Amino acid sequence: MVMRLNLSRRIFIKLAGGLALASLGLGALGYSLGWFSPWEQAVFEKESRNTLRADGERSLVSFVRGRDAREMVRAAVEIIGGIEGVVKPGSRVLIKPNVGFNRVEAVTSPEILGAVIELVKEADPADIIVAESAVRGYDTSSNFDRVGVREVARELGVRLIDLDKEDRAVKTKIRGRVLQEVSVFKQALDADVIISVPKLKRHSQAVVTISLKNMMGIMPDDQKGMFHVLGLDQCIADLNTAFKPDLAIVDAIEVMTVSGPGMGKMVPGNAVLASRDPVALDLVAAEYLFKLEGHADPLRAAMNVPHIRLAAELGVGTNDISRIELIRREPG
């Protein structure tokens, strides 16, 4: 993405209005209107072409099984090119875990979150923040305390931000099918790099909640409510055209199956998945979830998740399995 070349997300949105512009081939329009310089135009076009395909014509997705969170996170990211390909020295990094609830089984595990923070630190960013706005009806700061996230942030010396209490929302123009404008917290708007670290779970309305849906946590409650009114699946896809994570790392150590996102049947997954293409990643992760449930055709079920399909249609990533290279690493 453009942020890898030290352009802030604000400039990215000004240049692109979301990655949908790239998929529609309208980058030249911004140049013709005087929105950005020839150099910025060239950067945008180059980065847009490479966003969905980390390796030639394919999006790389890693699937690592094991028992040690640090080793699994490190291996999963190294397989797809390493943290240095995402986080540049001096950049501002927002790590967005799923801490929407106050029960450990429903949130990103502190072990996985800690491993991600440690890995990001090695890239020498100027600032790392862990930030969240919880599910409506839950207190984000209380969630941090009850599930162990605050302790991890304190031990590793990174800022932990309850977006609902410590940040302000700003309106941002996007080019979605339903949304032309969305309010997001300023920390997300100002970040050079956003890393989504979701828990692999079922969801009663969105079927699954993985890296794409996790981005709803950068918005205040009124916007979350609006998504449900306007159509949750399309709104998730629309949001990710402008706020697609630069890297997504899925916590599949314990997977919430059957129902969710708060309470479901927990089964061992013992895996971490990662990609720079959140659509491809969510497709693979959803397939794994449905496989754990014993679904007769888990890939077909994953392909039928509406917001994953809609995000692919908007150019956020690919759900074409012929354009996804899945690299597995199993113990032994």
N, C-alpha and C positions, 0 to 999 in steps of 0.2 A: 504493500500500500504506500501511498504518498508519504505517510508519516515516517517511513524508514529513511527518507532523505531529509529529515529534520524540518518538514513542513508541518505546522500544527494542524490539529483536526479542524480548527476554525477555517484555515486556508483551504484544507481539503474540501470542506463543505462548500466554500465559496467557489472553488474550482469545479467541483463535480456535482454538487447537489445530491450526493449519494452515488454509489457505484452503478446505479441503473443507467447513468449517462454513458458509462463506458460500454455497457452491453448494447446500448442503442447507437453507439458510434457518433455521439454528439459532442465529443470533446472539442472539435474544431469550432463549434458554435460559440463556446466561451471565449476562444481566442478572437474570433471575428467581432465579438461584442466588446472587446477590450477588457475582459475580466482578468486576464493574466498574460504574462510575458511569453515570448517564444520559448524561452528556456523552461518555464513552468509548464507550458503546453507539451513540450517534448517529454518532460518528466512524467506528466500525467498519463500520456498515451503509452509510454513504455511500462509504467507501473500497472496501468489498467490491464494491459495484455497479460501481465505475469501474475495478477492477483489470484486468478482461479486455478492456475496450473503451476504448481510449485516445481514440477519436473517435466519440462517439455509440454506434452499435451495432456498430462495427467496431474490431478491433485493428489498429493501425498497424504495418507492417513496412517498413523502408527497405532498398533495395538500391542501393548506390552502386558504380559501376565507375570505375577510374582507375589512376593510378600513384603518387600521393603519399599515403602512409599518413595523415599528419596531416589533409590536406584531406578524405580519404575518411571518416575517423572523425568529424571535425567535422560534415561534411554529413549522415552517416547519423544522428547523434544530433539534429541540428537539425531534420531532417525529421519526427521523431516527437515534437517538443515541446521539445527542448533539455535540456541537462544540469541547468539550474536547476529543472526539473520533477521531478527525481529526487533531487538532492543539495541539501540546505539548509545555509545557513551554520551552522557549529558542529556539524555531524553527524559521525559516525564511519563511515568508508567502508572496506569491505573489497573489494579488487579481486582476483578469483579467475581468474587465467589458467590455461591448461592447460600445466603444466610437468611432466607425468608421466614424461617420458622425457629422455634426455640427448643426443638428436639434434635438430638444428634443424628438420628437416623434419616432426617429430612434435609440435612444441610451438607455442604462440602466439608469433608473431614479436616480437622486441624492439621493432621499429618500431611495430607496432600497439599493444603494451602501453604504450610511451612516449607515444604519441598519446592514449591513454585517460587516463593519469595527468595529462598536461598539461591536458586538458579538465576533468577532475574538480577540479583545483586552482583553476580559474577560479570554481568555485562556493563557494569559501572554507569548506571543511569544517574541523573541528577536527583531524581526524586521517585520514590515508590509510595503509593498509597493503596490501601485496601479499603474499598468502599462498597456500601450496599444501602438500598432502601428496601425494607422488608415487605412482605405480603401485607396487604391492607388488613388492619386489625392487630398487627403484631408490632412490638416496639423493637426497632433495630438494635439499639444499644443493649437492651436486655437480652436479645438473642446472642449478641457478641459474648456477653458474660456467661450465659448458660451453656453454650456449646463449645467453649474453649477458644474462640477466635481471638478475643482480646488478649489472652495470655500469649498466644503465638505471636501476635503483632508486637507485644511488649518485649518478648524475648529476642525477637529479631530486629528490633529497633526501627520499625516502619510505622508510618502514620495510619491510624485506623479511623475512618470517617463514617459516622452515621449521617448519610446524606439528608435525611429528613430533618435533622436538627442543626447540622453544621454547614450546609451549603444552600445555595439558592438556585431555583430553576430559571432557565432562559428559553425563549422560543426560538426554534430553528426551522428553517424551511427545508423540506425534503420533497422528493418526487416519487411518492408512492402511488399506488392505485387508489387507495382510500385516503391516505394522509398526505396533505401538502404542507403541514406544519405540525411540529410536536415540541413539547416542553421537556427538556432534559436538564439534569443538574450540571452546573457549570464545570465541575471537576471532570466530567466525561467529555464535555466540549473542548476543554483545554488540554486534555491528555494527548501526547504524541503517540502513545501506544496503549491499547486496551487489550487486556488478557482476560478472557472469560474462563472461569474455573467452575463449571457446574457439577452438580451431583446427577448421576444417571437415575431418572425417576419416571414413573408414570404420571399422567396428569388427566384429571377428570374432563377437562374441556379441550385441551390442546393435544391429547393422546399421550404425548411425552413432553418432558421439559428438560432440554439439554442446553447447548451453547447459544442457540438463536433466541430461545425464550428467556434465557438468563439475562439478556440485555434489557428486559423490562425493569430490572432493578436500578437503572440509571434515571428513572422517571419518578416524579411525585405521584401520590395516590390518585389524584384526580385524572391523570393521564392513563393510569392503569385501568381505572373504571371506564374511561372512554373507549379503551381498546375492546372491552367486553361488549360495549354497546354497538360499536361500529363493525365488529367482526374480528375476533381475537386472532385468528390465523393470518388473515391478510395484514392486519396491523403489525404483527410480529415481523412478517416479511418486509413490510414497508420500512419499519424502524431500522432493520439491518441493512437497508440500502445505504444509509448514512452513518450508522453506528455498528457496522460489522466489526467483530473483534479481529485484531491483527493476529492473534493466536488464541486457540481454544484448547484447553486441557481438561478432559473429562475424568472425574472421580467415579470409577466403577468398581471400587473396592467392595462396597456393599450396595446392591442395586435394589431400588424400591420397585417392585413389580405389582401387577394386577390392578392397583388403584393408587392414587396420589393426587396432589403432590405432598400432602401432609402425613398421611397414614396409609401404609400399604404393606404388602408382604415382602420382607427383607430377605434377599438371597445373596450368598457370596458370589461376587463377580471377579475379585482378585485381579483387576485390570485397570490400566490407565490408557486412555486414547488421546491422541493429539493431532492437530492439523492447523494449517493456516487457511483452510477452506472450511468454514463452519457448516455449510450445507452438506458437503461430503462427509464430514465428521459426524454430524447428527444422524445422517442416513446409516452409517456403519454402526454407531452406538445404539440407535434404535433397533437395528437388526439384532444386535447382541442381546438387548433387553428382551425382545420377543422370543429369541432363542432360549433364554433362561426361563421364560414362561412356558416353554414347550409348544410354541406356535407351530402349526404344520408348515407354514411358509413364511418364515420371519423376514426375509428380504421383501417379499410382496407387501407384508404389513408395514414395513418401514417406508416403502415407496408410496404408500397410501396416506402417510401422515400429512395432513393438509399444509401446515405452515412450512414444512421442509420443501414440499413441491412448489409452493408459491414463491418461496425465497429463490429457488432455482430459476423459476420463470423470470424473476426480476434481475437475474444476473449476479446475485449475491455469492453464489457458488454453484457447484454442479451436483446433480443427482443422477447423472449418467454413469452407470457402473463401468462402462468402457473407458471413461475418462478419470477413473479413480484408481490409484495404485495403493493397495492396502499392504502394509509391511508389518508382519507379525513377528513378535519375539516371545517365545515361550520358555519357561524354565527348563533347564536340563538340555 
